[in-house]
Amino acid sequence: MVTAADAGASDIAAKLGIEPSMIVQELGYDTDVDDQVREAVEETTGEELLDEDAQEVIDVVLLWFRDGDGDLIDTLVDARTPLSDEGFVWVLTPKTGRDGHIEPSEIAEAAPTAGLSQTSNATLGEDWVGSKLVPPKQGKGKR
């Protein structure tokens, strides 16, 4: 059974695009977060999740966000600030029918205002879904 648990952790990390040695910051932590997601990320990266006080350049932000947590646009702008050039943000929200659920359209509308683009979605455990947001690619010079 340990193998199944290990496979579950690596599956979660793979869904999130988490790789060994990535620096991951967690925002919006509360008692309702999915510990299996957190543990999978820490196991894969080999590092503890950083909190909102971190000063490092961040590869991935896990943003646990619920209805009533404040302004999503402001939160996304703050989450984007420490990102590396290739970094991305996962907005993790309760599934439909769960307390704190946010409509996907709300994330889709907030992302561009915060300078991010939505690229994919993932179901994480029984209670949470995620939306991956990335900053626009920097224009590369053409010949």
Beta strands, then each sheet from edge to edge (+ up, - down):
strand 1: 24-27
strand 2: 58-64
strand 3: 83-94
strand 4: 117-124
strand 5: 128-134
sheet 1: 1+ 2+ 3+ 5- 4+
end
